[in-house]
Amino acid sequence: MGNVLADPPLRGIRVVEVGNYMAGPFCGMQLADLGADVIKVESPRGGDLARMLEPIANGESANFARLNRDKRSVAIDLKREAGRKLFSLLVRSADVVVENLRPGTMNDLGLAPRDLLNSDPRLVYVAVTGWGLDGPNADRPALDIIVQAQSGLMSVTGEEGGPPVKVGVSIADLAAALYATIATLGALRARDRDGKGQLVDISMLESAVSLAVWEAGVHFTTGEVPRAAGSAHKLVAPYQAIAAADRHFIVGATTPPTWTAFCRVLGLEGLERDPRYADATLRRHNRDSLIAAIEAITATKPAAHWLAALRAAGVPCGEIADYGDVFSDPHLVARQFFMDLPHPRLGAIRGLGSPLRLERTPVRHRRSGPLLGEHTAEVLREAGCTDDDIARLEREGVVSLG
């Protein structure tokens, strides 16, 4: 019996998602991966703005389809009174609302979070915003790059003295989405315990700043302001990209055993006896001379030579892959991380799987992101609307049936 797979962890949990692009939808995707029924409420006039993101095929965004897998789309005009009533009807059957609209938008629509929470004390309402629901900057619009800039992330990304560089992925959006997911699970657990839902306030800024673990430790202890250091670690060395004859590779030889092994592979045993490099911290302080000595050797042979020798010696190291390499990586393929999901217009879509691997209650995937309004009629019937009601709402422009 131990090998029988149980239902996904969030089976029976219904989520109503209202949002655009990344943070709210990425949170919704995590909850859908865990088995929640995620109902994506979109405007009949175009829906989530991510539907316009390239690549576009047969009128559909392949990126949207990947980001919104296993959700159901309901197209409702929330600017119409009838649309707001429908939304409230959907929320009454929901456990969670996730939204990443600009603060005040739901209030302006007559769907204030507090009103929804007062109507259903068991509701968990998750608001993901740029700056949080209060504070002097709460009303300001936010984009991932703006938050990366103001969170300090851009100040420590790139080469020292170089121009500002953002992290290559939308890290502020994605971190906020993951924190929103964690908070949702925590709020649901608390509701299981005491029967009460709550408001969850997730700030992209705070999510991004929370990633500065080492930088905060340095600044709050010494007053030093951390700066960009390229691929190098802020606290130890060698832990960075190293130049070989043909390309760079990554090495992290920071513990006493790996430092010893690293020096032996390179034939630089003298570095072990040099007091400037006696420990990882001193090596970091003397990084310039250390890396110059290392690269004088590594530049004589290709990266593949050094990687093979270092791995044989137990030294942590790795290739610098591009996404062409990553998306066909044999290790990820062997672990079945990539998957093909059906889409009504795009056919089978290959995408990224979930890194959540639960042995007994695994995540499950069924389909790619929905067409706009694809499930409007289905969901409204579940909410108690008759086919005549749905047809009338469509004629009046309150809903779209896709």
Secondary structure, DSSP 8 states (H G I E B T S, - for coil): -TTS----TTTT-EEEEE--SSHHHHHHHHHHHTT-EEEEEE-TTT-SGGGG-S-EETTEEHHHHHHTTTEEEEEE-TTSHHHHHHHHHHHHT-SEEEE---TTHHHHTT--HHHHHHH-TT-EEEEEESS-SSSTTTTS---HHHHHHHTTGGGGSSSTTS-----SS-HHHHHHHHHHHHHHHHHHHHHHHHS--EEEEEEHHHHHHTT-HHHHHHHHHH-------TTS-SS-SSEEEEE-SSSEEEEE--SHHHHHHHHHHHT-HHHHH-GGGSSHHHHHHTHHHHHHHHHHHHTTS-HHHHHHHHHHTT--EE----HHHHTT-HHHHHTT-EEEEEETTTEEEEEE--S---SSS----------TTTTHHHHHHHTT--HHHHHHHHHTTSEE--
